[in-house]
């Protein structure tokens, strides 16, 4: 028995996952069949028949068909047999289990993706981002108005998000995005293109006329960056063309080493990227990148079918010199002709005596076998390890990378092209979803939802939203009706438009999904009262004026209460009476928290730690920091999860600031940091300030401190909030800041891992669980912008209990009335937050004050609202 028979059999047996291919064209397409063998075009095609690739490949195709070994003989066989027949022959011989198709090449008379499903069990889509952008710009802008960067971005990102819903239907879903930036402007991608440069790039593209072809580097990079942001939200991989291609490509700019700046950008460190075509002739460079960057993976399609046998083998060997085997994937890069799929999957020749159709072979298997056999000969791999490597490279790596759930069962040849034969399903198939909850948070901080059947959600609501009365943004914590003075009533309707990047299966209700919503007057036109849009507006100002992004991380404090009957009446009392950080307290609540943590993980919410707090039945959960809009979304999901799993255990979770006036209050402290180009710039550099805070960090924080009395109207939004903000309760009662001073409302923080003397973020303690997190963060950023514009400076830090200095320090508002009075005198928020939204917020706060002044015990009912 041959020494490497086990490896040979494994390579031959595995059903291939082709992770990168293109559409097949009709036989009468003007696209010439000789392009099956070459990347050449035009006059260069006259030399294509003299390449090693052509001579070998033509012979293999002729042997497969049993036709004359000539180009005319093969073409005649194709015409006589028909496209359906030759496609069946090629795909059956290739034994491909799944194909992912980039349909962004505009080939003459190409078949759509659905057509290909007759020949492979699973056919998915890879969305080419430049092609999508060009198709958008080929159309007229909405309402016939001129294209602007904002209008384009809204439509482009919206379509990306819609296409990214792989659970809409099997046919509509995509498995990843793809960029051909290497063809257009090169791989030295700038992920921090300024707004002005992007606008000028768009103008240049439009001036060139239609059909649109995007070649302006700034605009290419802008599109790429926006696409990466969507890919990150949906955990979709990004394919990148690297290395050689047709003559439209400047090979010098296609070296993957140009990607280093992108790969070093911490914003996208979790975005998985796959370098296509083995990056040939830069295979060694690609291998290096995959070895040192966790987000980089490799695909050796095209190199397999277009090089000599020695070139193919050498290229794959170079990839495996440094790259982990788990990061290397196969593809055919098949396009236009079914023969290209066959040529990319060569079988191993077992014996010269075997019939030509059996021995004619498919290159990928032969190359992989040769490379892994040589690794065994050299002692790099054992035979069992080589067998595992073959299965990984040819199928399993791509299955996991692209989230295709494949049962790799052996397929009898007569079933090889039957779509239902293999047990293959999309990982995110949601056919069992019955209902979708559309969630919003109103200006009083209450989380609300509309629920629609899943069919209607995907057929209608995704595009058009759900109607909602204007009155819903004028409601208070006391009554479900609009407050006087908000200018909102039952007249008028907004649309709840789901943000599909926030859609998840509900962990505690498996047949339901939930999604956060934006508020639009009509799809594509945000309503000025939308809290999520308010945060986007101020974040955009910060980015445009100062090139800064705010990261935030919340610490959510809450009580777990149980129901008892006392004199025939229901009362909610603490779940336990254990002290701060008690192990017994955690033991008592551990079954709940295991479920909570598992659920949050499924929602991509990072939890850094949790512990029992000082109140009876009180706990705190610290969330990981992320870009502020996501941090606000994460806090909303965290509230939903904690409340839901508490209910499942017969308990009630409440985030009310002062559930019991004689016990410790609950806050939602938020940690704030400033980032520029993926780096934390809140922290001082070598020549920073004496506080360990950078100049921009100090100015931003000084603005927050200056406007803190007004900010409280957003972050401490109900009268009960001020029962919490008291001296000596670690809630921050005086207008000051301190270094690691938990009695100060603003605390400069130096967490473990940060160099001594430096500050990585600051904590705002005057933020509680009744605040709308988007509005609260918007008020903080608006204040920071004012600090940056006016170059405000921090006063000296308070390094002792501020109560000891009460005669010298300004007391923060002691009531909602005082914070509202401060807001009335503060002009900064009108422009940055929006005047109409500000009027509504003030009206709601006035109604809260009026109601609770007359109903002193009404706060006890807040546990059922927050």
Residue pairs with C-beta under 8 A, 6 or more apart in sequence:
2 8
4 369
4 373
4 376
4 383
6 383
6 387
7 369
7 372
7 373
7 376
7 383
7 386
7 387
7 390
8 348
8 350
8 369
10 387
10 390
10 391
11 348
11 365
11 368
11 369
11 372
11 390
11 394
12 347
12 348
12 365
13 410
14 390
14 391
14 394
14 395
14 408
15 95
15 96
15 97
15 395
15 406
15 408
15 411
15 422
16 94
16 95
16 96
16 97
16 330
16 345
16 364
16 394
16 395
17 96
17 97
17 98
17 329
17 330
17 394
17 395
17 398
17 399
17 402
17 404
17 406
18 96
18 98
18 99
18 100
18 301
18 330
18 331
18 332
18 334
18 341
18 344
18 345
19 100
19 274
19 299
19 301
19 329
19 330
19 331
19 398
19 401
19 402
20 100
20 102
20 126
20 239
20 276
20 299
20 301
20 331
20 332
20 333
21 99
21 100
21 101
21 102
21 301
21 331
21 332
21 333
21 334
21 335
21 341
22 101
22 102
22 103
22 105
22 107
22 333
22 334
22 335
22 336
23 101
23 103
23 105
23 107
23 110
23 111
23 112
23 113
23 116
23 335
23 336
24 83
24 87
24 110
24 111
24 115
24 116
24 334
24 335
24 336
24 337
24 338
25 31
25 107
25 108
25 109
25 110
25 111
25 336
25 337
26 83
26 109
26 110
26 111
27 78
27 79
27 82
27 83
28 109
29 107
29 108
29 109
29 110
29 336
30 108
30 109
31 107
31 108
31 109
31 336
32 45
33 71
33 74
33 75
33 78
33 337
34 45
34 48
34 49
34 71
35 41
35 45
35 336
35 337
36 57
36 336
36 337
36 339
36 340
36 343
37 48
37 51
37 53
37 54
37 57
37 58
38 45
38 48
38 51
38 53
38 54
38 306
39 244
39 245
39 246
39 247
39 306
40 47
40 48
40 246
40 247
41 246
41 247
44 247
48 54
49 55
49 71
52 308
53 305
53 306
53 307
53 308
56 309
57 305
57 339
57 343
58 69
58 70
58 71
58 74
59 69
59 360
60 342
60 343
60 346
60 360
60 361
61 67
61 74
61 339
61 342
61 343
62 68
62 69
62 70
62 73
62 74
63 69
63 356
63 357
63 359
63 360
64 89
64 90
64 93
64 342
64 357
64 360
65 74
65 77
65 81
65 86
65 89
66 356
66 357
67 73
67 74
67 76
67 77
68 74
68 76
68 77
77 86
78 86
81 89
83 338
84 118
86 338
86 339
87 119
87 338
88 119
88 417
89 338
90 338
90 339
90 341
90 342
91 119
91 120
91 338
91 341
91 342
91 416
91 417
92 413
92 416
92 417
93 342
93 347
93 357
93 362
94 332
94 341
94 342
94 344
94 345
94 362
95 345
95 411
95 416
96 120
96 332
96 341
96 345
97 120
97 121
97 122
97 395
97 406
97 408
97 411
97 422
97 424
98 120
98 121
98 122
98 123
98 124
98 398
98 399
98 404
98 406
98 424
99 116
99 120
99 122
99 123
99 124
99 334
99 341
100 123
100 124
100 125
100 126
100 175
100 176
100 331
100 402
101 113
101 116
101 123
101 124
101 125
101 126
102 125
102 126
102 127
102 128
102 178
102 239
103 110
103 112
103 113
103 125
103 126
103 128
104 127
104 128
104 130
104 131
104 132
104 178
104 180
105 128
105 335
106 131
107 335
107 336
110 336
113 123
113 125
113 171
114 171
116 123
117 123
117 419
118 417
118 419
119 338
119 417
120 417
120 419
121 418
121 419
121 420
121 421
121 422
121 424
122 404
122 406
122 422
122 424
124 173
124 174
124 175
124 402
124 404
124 426
125 173
125 174
125 175
126 174
126 175
126 176
126 177
126 178
126 239
127 160
127 163
127 174
127 176
127 177
127 178
128 177
128 178
128 179
128 180
129 160
129 177
129 178
129 179
129 223
129 224
129 227
130 179
130 180
130 181
130 184
130 214
130 220
130 223
132 156
132 159
132 160
132 163
133 152
133 156
133 214
133 223
134 211
134 212
134 213
134 214
136 152
136 155
136 156
136 159
137 147
137 152
137 205
137 206
137 212
137 214
138 210
138 211
138 212
141 147
141 148
141 151
141 152
142 151
142 155
142 524
145 151
147 202
147 206
148 199
149 195
149 198
149 199
149 202
152 202
153 226
154 524
155 524
156 223
156 226
157 226
157 229
157 230
158 524
160 177
160 226
160 227
160 230
161 230
161 233
161 234
161 499
161 500
161 501
162 168
162 462
162 463
162 500
163 172
163 174
164 174
164 230
164 231
164 233
164 234
164 236
164 500
164 501
165 172
165 173
165 458
165 462
165 500
165 503
166 172
166 173
166 174
166 175
166 426
166 427
166 428
167 173
167 426
167 428
167 429
167 430
167 433
168 458
168 462
169 458
170 426
170 429
173 426
173 428
174 236
175 236
175 237
175 402
175 403
175 404
176 231
176 236
176 237
176 238
176 239
176 274
176 402
177 227
177 230
177 231
177 236
177 237
177 238
177 239
178 238
178 239
178 240
178 241
179 224
179 227
179 238
179 239
179 240
179 241
180 241
181 187
181 189
181 220
181 221
181 224
181 240
181 241
182 240
182 241
182 242
182 245
182 249
182 253
182 254
183 241
183 245
183 248
183 249
184 214
184 215
184 217
184 220
185 215
185 216
185 217
185 220
185 221
185 253
186 217
186 250
186 253
186 254
186 258
187 240
187 242
187 253
187 254
187 255
187 256
187 258
187 259
188 253
188 258
188 259
188 261
189 220
189 221
189 224
189 225
189 258
189 259
189 261
189 262
190 217
190 218
190 221
190 261
191 221
191 224
191 225
191 228
191 261
191 262
191 265
191 267
191 268
191 677
191 678
192 225
192 547
192 677
193 201
193 218
193 219
193 221
193 222
193 225
194 547
195 544
197 218
197 222
198 218
198 219
198 222
200 218
201 216
201 217
201 218
201 219
201 220
201 222
202 216
202 219
204 216
204 219
205 212
205 213
205 214
205 215
205 216
205 219
206 212
214 220
214 223
227 238
228 238
228 268
228 271
230 236
230 501
231 237
231 238
231 271
232 267
232 268
232 270
232 271
233 501
233 502
234 501
235 272
235 604
237 271
237 272
237 273
237 274
237 297
237 401
237 402
238 271
238 272
238 273
238 274
239 273
239 274
239 276
239 299
240 256
240 259
240 273
240 274
240 275
240 276
241 249
241 254
241 276
241 277
242 254
242 255
242 256
242 275
242 276
242 277
242 279
242 282
242 286
243 251
243 254
243 255
243 256
243 275
243 276
243 277
243 278
243 279
243 280
243 281
243 282
243 283
243 286
243 303
244 251
244 254
244 277
244 280
244 281
244 302
245 254
245 277
245 302
254 279
254 282
255 279
255 282
255 285
256 275
256 279
256 282
256 285
256 286
256 289
257 282
257 285
257 289
259 273
259 289
260 289
262 268
263 273
263 289
263 293
263 295
263 296
264 678
265 677
265 678
266 678
266 679
267 627
267 675
267 678
268 295
268 678
269 294
269 295
270 295
271 295
272 295
272 297
272 401
273 295
273 296
273 297
274 296
274 297
274 298
274 299
274 329
274 401
275 286
275 289
275 290
275 296
275 297
275 298
275 299
276 299
276 301
276 302
276 331
276 333
277 299
277 300
277 301
277 302
277 303
277 333
278 286
278 298
278 299
278 300
278 301
278 302
278 303
278 315
278 316
278 318
278 319
279 285
279 286
279 298
280 302
280 303
280 307
280 315
283 303
283 315
283 318
283 319
284 318
284 321
284 322
286 298
286 319
286 323
287 298
287 318
287 319
287 320
287 321
287 322
287 323
288 322
289 296
290 296
290 297
290 298
290 319
290 322
290 323
290 324
290 327
290 328
291 322
291 323
291 324
296 327
297 327
297 328
297 329
297 397
297 401
298 319
298 323
298 327
298 328
298 329
299 328
299 329
299 330
299 331
300 315
300 316
300 319
300 328
300 329
300 330
300 331
301 330
301 331
301 332
301 333
301 344
302 331
302 333
303 311
303 312
303 315
303 316
304 312
304 316
304 330
304 332
304 333
304 344
304 363
304 364
304 367
305 332
305 333
305 340
305 343
305 344
305 363
307 315
309 363
309 366
309 367
312 363
312 367
313 367
313 370
313 371
316 328
316 367
316 368
316 371
317 371
317 374
319 328
320 328
320 371
320 375
325 389
325 392
325 393
326 392
326 397
327 397
328 392
328 393
328 397
329 393
329 397
329 398
329 401
330 364
330 368
330 393
330 394
330 395
330 398
331 344
331 398
332 340
332 341
332 343
332 344
332 345
332 364
333 340
333 344
334 340
334 341
334 344
342 362
343 362
343 363
344 362
344 363
344 364
345 362
345 363
345 364
345 365
346 361
346 362
346 363
346 364
346 365
346 366
346 367
347 358
347 359
347 360
347 361
347 362
347 365
347 366
348 361
348 365
348 366
348 369
349 359
349 361
349 366
350 358
350 359
351 359
352 359
364 394
365 394
368 390
368 393
368 394
369 390
372 381
372 386
372 389
372 390
373 386
375 381
375 386
375 389
376 382
376 383
376 386
381 389
391 408
395 406
395 408
396 408
398 404
399 405
399 406
399 408
403 426
403 427
403 428
404 424
404 426
404 427
405 424
405 425
405 426
405 427
406 422
406 423
406 424
407 422
407 423
407 424
409 422
409 423
411 421
411 422
415 421
430 454
430 505
430 513
432 510
432 511
433 454
433 505
433 511
433 512
433 513
434 453
434 454
434 511
434 512
435 451
435 452
435 453
435 454
435 511
435 512
435 513
436 451
436 452
436 453
436 454
436 457
436 461
436 498
436 503
436 512
436 513
436 514
436 515
437 449
437 450
437 451
437 506
437 512
437 513
437 514
437 515
438 449
438 450
438 451
438 452
438 457
438 461
438 466
438 496
438 498
438 514
438 515
438 517
439 447
439 448
439 449
439 514
439 515
439 516
439 517
439 636
439 640
440 447
440 448
440 449
440 468
440 472
440 496
440 516
440 517
440 519
441 447
441 448
441 531
441 636
441 772
441 773
441 774
442 448
442 472
442 473
442 475
442 772
443 473
443 474
443 475
443 529
443 531
443 772
443 775
443 837
443 840
443 841
443 844
444 475
444 476
444 477
444 717
444 718
444 770
444 772
444 844
444 848
445 477
445 717
445 718
445 769
445 770
445 771
445 772
445 866
446 475
446 477
446 865
446 866
447 636
447 639
447 640
448 472
449 514
450 466
450 468
450 496
452 461
452 466
454 513
457 498
457 513
461 498
462 498
462 500
463 523
464 495
464 497
464 523
465 495
465 496
465 497
465 498
465 517
465 520
465 523
466 495
466 496
466 517
467 493
467 494
467 495
467 496
468 493
468 494
468 495
468 496
468 519
469 490
469 492
469 493
469 494
470 482
470 488
470 489
470 490
470 491
470 492
470 493
470 494
470 529
471 481
471 482
471 488
471 489
471 490
472 494
473 486
473 488
473 494
473 519
473 529
473 840
474 481
474 482
474 483
474 486
474 487
474 488
474 489
474 840
474 843
474 844
475 481
475 482
475 483
475 844
476 483
476 844
476 847
476 848
476 851
477 718
477 770
477 848
477 862
477 865
477 866
478 847
478 848
478 851
478 852
478 855
478 858
479 851
482 488
482 489
482 490
483 843
483 844
483 846
483 847
484 843
484 846
484 847
485 839
485 842
485 843
485 846
485 847
486 839
486 840
486 843
486 844
487 836
487 839
487 840
487 843
488 529
488 840
488 843
494 519
494 520
494 521
494 527
494 529
494 530
495 519
495 520
495 521
495 522
495 523
495 527
496 517
496 518
496 519
497 517
497 518
497 519
497 520
497 523
498 515
498 516
498 517
499 515
499 516
499 517
499 518
499 532
500 515
502 515
502 516
502 633
503 513
503 514
503 515
504 513
504 514
504 515
504 602
504 603
504 604
504 637
505 512
505 513
505 602
506 512
506 513
506 514
507 598
507 599
507 602
507 603
507 641
508 595
508 599
508 641
508 644
508 645
508 648
514 640
516 532
516 633
516 636
518 526
518 530
518 532
518 533
519 526
519 527
519 529
519 530
519 532
519 533
520 526
520 527
520 530
521 527
526 533
527 533
528 834
528 836
528 837
529 834
529 836
529 837
529 840
531 772
531 774
531 775
531 778
531 837
532 629
532 632
532 774
534 774
534 775
534 778
534 833
534 834
534 837
535 628
535 629
535 632
535 774
535 775
535 777
535 778
535 781
536 629
537 778
537 832
537 833
537 834
538 778
538 781
538 782
538 785
538 832
538 833
539 549
539 550
539 628
539 629
539 781
541 785
541 832
542 548
542 549
542 550
542 781
542 784
542 785
543 549
545 785
545 788
545 789
546 696
546 785
546 788
547 676
547 677
548 674
548 675
548 676
548 681
548 696
548 700
548 788
549 627
549 628
549 674
549 675
549 676
550 627
550 628
550 672
550 673
550 674
550 675
550 777
550 780
550 781
550 784
551 625
551 626
551 627
551 628
551 631
551 672
551 673
551 674
551 675
551 680
551 761
552 625
552 626
552 627
552 628
552 631
552 632
552 670
552 671
552 672
552 673
552 777
553 608
553 622
553 623
553 624
553 625
553 626
553 631
553 670
553 671
553 761
554 622
554 623
554 631
554 634
554 635
554 638
554 668
554 669
554 670
554 671
554 773
555 620
555 621
555 622
555 623
555 667
555 668
555 669
555 670
555 671
556 620
556 621
556 622
556 623
556 635
556 638
556 639
556 642
556 655
556 668
556 769
557 613
557 618
557 619
557 620
557 655
557 665
557 666
557 667
557 668
557 669
557 769
558 618
558 619
558 620
558 621
558 642
558 653
558 654
558 655
558 666
558 769
559 574
559 575
559 615
559 617
559 618
559 619
559 653
559 654
559 656
559 659
559 666
560 574
560 575
560 576
560 589
560 592
560 617
560 618
560 619
560 646
560 651
560 652
560 653
561 572
561 573
561 574
561 575
561 617
561 651
561 652
561 653
561 654
561 659
561 863
562 572
562 573
562 574
562 575
562 650
562 651
562 652
563 570
563 571
563 572
563 650
563 652
564 570
564 571
564 572
564 573
565 571
572 652
572 863
573 617
574 615
574 616
574 617
574 618
574 663
575 588
575 589
575 617
575 651
576 584
576 585
576 588
576 589
576 616
576 617
577 616
577 617
578 584
578 585
578 588
578 612
578 616
579 585
579 612
579 614
580 611
580 612
580 613
580 614
581 611
581 612
582 612
585 612
585 619
586 593
586 611
586 612
589 612
589 619
591 649
592 645
592 646
592 649
592 651
593 610
595 645
595 648
596 621
596 641
596 642
596 645
597 607
599 641
599 644
599 645
600 606
600 607
600 637
600 638
600 641
601 607
603 634
603 637
603 641
605 623
605 624
605 634
605 637
605 638
605 641
606 623
606 624
606 626
606 634
607 621
607 622
607 623
607 624
608 622
608 623
608 624
609 621
609 622
610 619
610 620
610 621
610 622
611 619
611 620
612 618
612 619
613 619
613 620
613 664
613 666
614 664
615 659
615 660
615 663
615 664
615 665
615 666
616 663
618 663
618 664
618 666
621 638
621 642
623 631
623 634
623 635
623 638
625 631
625 671
625 673
625 761
626 634
628 777
628 781
629 774
631 670
631 773
631 777
632 773
632 774
632 776
632 777
635 668
635 773
636 773
639 655
639 769
642 653
643 652
643 653
646 652
646 653
647 653
652 863
652 864
654 666
654 862
654 863
654 866
655 666
655 668
655 768
655 769
655 770
655 866
656 666
656 720
656 769
656 770
656 859
656 862
656 863
656 866
657 665
657 666
657 667
657 716
657 718
657 720
657 721
657 723
657 724
657 768
657 769
657 770
658 665
658 666
658 720
658 721
658 723
658 724
658 859
659 666
659 862
659 863
661 723
664 729
665 723
665 724
665 725
665 726
665 729
665 731
665 768
666 724
666 768
666 769
667 724
667 731
667 765
667 766
667 767
667 768
667 769
668 767
668 768
668 769
668 771
668 773
669 763
669 764
669 765
669 767
670 763
670 764
670 767
670 776
670 777
670 780
671 749
671 761
671 762
671 763
671 764
672 682
672 701
672 704
672 761
672 762
672 763
672 764
672 780
672 784
673 680
673 682
673 760
673 761
673 762
674 680
674 681
674 682
674 694
674 696
674 697
674 700
675 681
675 682
680 760
680 761
681 694
681 696
681 697
682 693
682 694
682 696
682 697
682 700
682 759
682 760
682 761
682 762
683 692
683 693
683 694
683 697
683 754
683 758
683 759
683 760
684 691
684 692
684 693
684 694
684 697
684 758
684 759
685 694
688 694
688 695
688 758
689 695
689 698
691 698
691 739
691 748
691 759
691 794
691 797
692 739
692 748
692 750
692 757
692 758
692 759
693 701
693 748
693 759
693 794
696 788
697 759
698 793
698 794
699 784
699 787
699 788
699 790
699 791
699 792
699 793
700 784
700 785
700 787
700 788
701 737
701 746
701 748
701 762
701 784
701 787
701 794
702 787
702 792
702 793
702 794
703 783
703 784
703 785
703 786
703 787
703 788
703 790
703 792
704 711
704 746
704 762
704 764
704 780
704 783
704 784
704 787
705 735
705 736
705 737
705 746
705 794
705 795
706 783
706 786
706 787
706 792
707 779
707 782
707 783
707 786
707 826
707 828
708 735
708 745
708 746
708 766
708 783
708 812
709 735
709 812
709 813
709 818
709 819
709 822
710 779
710 783
710 819
710 822
710 823
710 825
710 826
710 828
710 829
711 766
711 776
711 779
711 780
711 783
712 721
712 725
712 766
712 812
712 813
712 819
712 822
713 779
713 816
713 819
713 820
713 822
713 823
713 841
713 842
713 845
714 771
714 772
714 775
714 776
714 778
714 779
714 841
715 764
715 766
715 767
715 768
715 771
715 776
715 779
715 780
716 722
716 724
716 725
716 766
716 767
716 768
716 770
716 771
716 816
716 819
717 770
717 771
717 772
717 816
717 844
717 845
717 848
718 770
718 816
718 848
718 852
718 859
718 862
719 815
719 816
719 848
719 849
719 852
719 853
719 859
720 770
720 852
720 859
720 862
721 768
721 770
721 816
722 813
722 814
722 815
722 816
722 819
723 859
724 731
724 768
725 731
725 732
725 733
725 766
725 812
725 814
726 733
727 733
727 734
727 743
727 802
727 803
727 806
728 743
728 801
728 803
730 742
730 743
730 765
731 745
731 765
731 766
732 743
732 744
732 745
732 746
732 764
732 765
732 766
732 812
733 743
733 745
733 802
733 803
733 811
733 812
734 744
734 745
734 798
734 802
734 803
734 805
734 806
734 809
734 810
734 811
734 812
735 745
735 809
735 810
735 811
735 812
736 744
736 745
736 746
736 795
736 797
736 798
736 802
736 809
736 810
737 744
737 745
737 746
737 747
737 748
737 762
737 794
737 795
737 797
737 798
738 744
738 746
738 747
738 748
738 797
738 798
738 799
738 802
739 747
739 748
739 750
739 759
739 797
739 799
740 747
740 748
740 749
740 750
741 747
741 797
741 798
741 799
741 800
741 802
742 765
743 801
743 802
743 803
744 765
744 797
744 798
744 802
745 764
745 765
745 766
745 812
746 762
746 763
746 764
746 765
747 762
747 763
747 765
748 759
748 762
748 797
749 759
749 760
749 761
749 762
749 763
750 756
750 757
750 758
750 759
750 760
751 760
751 761
754 760
764 780
766 812
767 776
769 866
770 862
770 866
775 833
775 841
778 832
778 833
779 829
779 833
781 832
782 828
782 829
782 832
782 833
783 828
785 832
786 792
786 828
798 805
798 809
802 809
813 819
813 821
813 822
815 849
816 845
816 848
816 849
817 849
820 842
820 845
820 846
820 849
823 829
823 842
824 842
829 838
830 838
851 858
852 858
852 859
